[in-house]
């Protein structure tokens, strides 16, 4: 079975590795960029994704890139603690959570593909269309040397939120809808906060700050810290994932957010570069698969970063798709089984992220006690706090009991 993957981002590269591991070795990956540069800032890989990376045999390469967060803590805009929960192994999972730099992750996955799968990545190929045939699909590309067409038994579109393959199937969909929120993301080198391994979310539905370590403490007592500053009503909603901006206006937005455990304006000001991202997503689709062509990752289900789940869901897509293509009676049956597993699950999760996901506790605290509180349980009871967190884990597929007991997606050969 010849398989063409469009897009060499995290989803596309993990799909290549997963297919190869499942015994499907006739793979080619086509990327529109002239080179894979490893852009971006920090992302989190949650335990359900780390399980798949472990079973794929690549977790050691990826764990070496970052750190394992010990806890996730929520605070209001006054720096008061709302809720804290352990993460990864400390929360009863059989696998950790990993915080890594997206660019370094992409480059590591590229190297793993080259090492395991071979010389299969073709850069400088911009997909123009995918033509479905009775016995496969043909991907048509533009290159510097002219048009190129490639026949395959299966075409997998991992070409991101601006997927050309998705747009061809849904030509009236338009641009990704903007939530009205703008994010500014950066990495700074600073002294550790709290225990040096905690991920924090501060604020509410109108303004928020997220920070977590991306590496160990260095000889100078400092560590790389990824941060996301967020504000409603700022920015334009135009999607440019790598647009650098002047940090000073962002520092000014968070001028009052300096606490004894973290000086947020100082952290923002110390970043080497700040990139502006509008918070956009895509509506859930009624169908991902057309003939022998299907969608994975952001091409299928781009969602808000509430809950830190984008990269993790792409990982689950890759492994699920590889499992079904390798075990089904035909490519069509494999694609149907993949979509039946993943499309309803991601649609439900997308709806959760639009409702703020686990960050709902910050919204509730702000609505019920905008000026702060003496104790959070005067505002939100412990059972309600627990249920917000548990509901998101169930929707995202990483509630500890269900994840630890779930059958493996590895193909036994």
Rosetta blueprint (number, residue, H / E / L):
1 X L
2 X L
3 X E
4 X E
5 X E
6 X E
7 X L
8 X L
9 X L
10 X H
11 X H
12 X H
13 X H
14 X H
15 X H
16 X H
17 X H
18 X H
19 X H
20 X H
21 X H
22 X L
23 X L
24 X L
25 X L
26 X L
27 X E
28 X E
29 X E
30 X E
31 X L
32 X L
33 X L
34 X L
35 X L
36 X L
37 X L
38 X L
39 X L
40 X L
41 X L
42 X E
43 X E
44 X E
45 X E
46 X L
47 X H
48 X H
49 X H
50 X H
51 X H
52 X H
53 X H
54 X H
55 X H
56 X H
57 X L
58 X L
59 X H
60 X H
61 X H
62 X H
63 X H
64 X L
65 X L
66 X L
67 X E
68 X L
69 X L
70 X L
71 X E
72 X E
73 X E
74 X E
75 X E
76 X L
77 X L
78 X L
79 X L
80 X L
81 X E
82 X E
83 X E
84 X E
85 X E
86 X E
87 X L
88 X H
89 X H
90 X H
91 X H
92 X L
93 X L
94 X L
95 X L
96 X L
97 X L
98 X E
99 X E
100 X E
101 X E
102 X H
103 X H
104 X H
105 X H
106 X H
107 X H
108 X H
109 X H
110 X H
111 X H
112 X H
113 X H
114 X H
115 X H
116 X H
117 X L
118 X L
119 X L
120 X L
121 X E
122 X E
123 X L
124 X L
125 X L
126 X E
127 X E
128 X E
129 X E
130 X E
131 X E
132 X E
133 X E
134 X L
135 X L
136 X E
137 X E
138 X E
139 X E
140 X E
141 X E
142 X E
143 X E
144 X L
145 X L
146 X E
147 X E
148 X E
149 X E
150 X E
151 X E
152 X E
153 X L
154 X E
155 X E
156 X E
157 X E
158 X L
159 X L
160 X L
161 X L
162 X L
163 X L
164 X H
165 X H
166 X H
167 X H
168 X H
169 X H
170 X L
171 X L
172 X L
173 X L
174 X L
175 X L
176 X L
177 X E
178 X E
179 X E
180 X E
181 X E
182 X E
183 X E
184 X E
185 X E
186 X E
187 X E
188 X E
189 X E
190 X E
191 X E
192 X L
193 X L
194 X L
195 X L
196 X L
197 X L
198 X E
199 X E
200 X E
201 X E
202 X E
203 X E
204 X L
205 X L
206 X L
207 X E
208 X E
209 X E
210 X E
211 X E
212 X E
213 X E
214 X L
215 X L
216 X L
217 X L
218 X L
219 X L
220 X L
221 X L
222 X E
223 X E
224 X E
225 X E
226 X E
227 X E
228 X E
229 X E
230 X E
231 X E
232 X E
233 X L
234 X L
235 X L
236 X L
237 X L
238 X L
239 X L
240 X L
241 X L
242 X L
243 X E
244 X E
245 X E
246 X L
247 X L
248 X H
249 X H
250 X H
251 X H
252 X H
253 X H
254 X L
255 X L
256 X L
257 X L
258 X E
259 X L
260 X L
261 X L
262 X L
263 X E
264 X H
265 X H
266 X H
267 X H
268 X H
269 X H
270 X L
271 X L
272 X L
273 X L
274 X E
275 X E
276 X E
277 X E
278 X E
279 X E
280 X E
281 X E
282 X L
283 X L
284 X L
285 X L
286 X L
287 X L
288 X L
289 X L
290 X E
291 X L
292 X L
293 X E
294 X E
295 X E
296 X L
297 X L
298 X H
299 X H
300 X H
301 X H
302 X L
303 X L
304 X L
305 X L
306 X L
307 X L
308 X L
309 X L
310 X H
311 X H
312 X H
313 X H
314 X H
315 X H
316 X H
317 X H
318 X H
319 X H
320 X H
321 X H
322 X H
323 X H
324 X H
325 X H
326 X H
327 X H
328 X L
329 X L
330 X L
331 X H
332 X H
333 X H
334 X H
335 X H
336 X H
337 X H
338 X H
339 X H
340 X H
341 X H
342 X H
343 X H
344 X H
345 X H
346 X H
347 X H
348 X H
349 X H
350 X H
351 X H
352 X H
353 X H
354 X H
355 X L
356 X L
357 X H
358 X H
359 X H
360 X H
361 X H
362 X H
363 X H
364 X H
365 X H
366 X H
367 X H
368 X H
369 X L
370 X L
371 X L
372 X L
373 X L
374 X L
375 X L
376 X H
377 X H
378 X H
379 X L
380 X L
381 X L
382 X H
383 X H
384 X H
385 X H
386 X H
387 X H
388 X H
389 X H
390 X H
391 X H
392 X H
393 X H
394 X H
395 X H
396 X H
397 X L
398 X L
399 X L
400 X H
401 X H
402 X H
403 X H
404 X H
405 X H
406 X L
407 X L
408 X L
409 X L
410 X L
411 X L
412 X L
413 X L
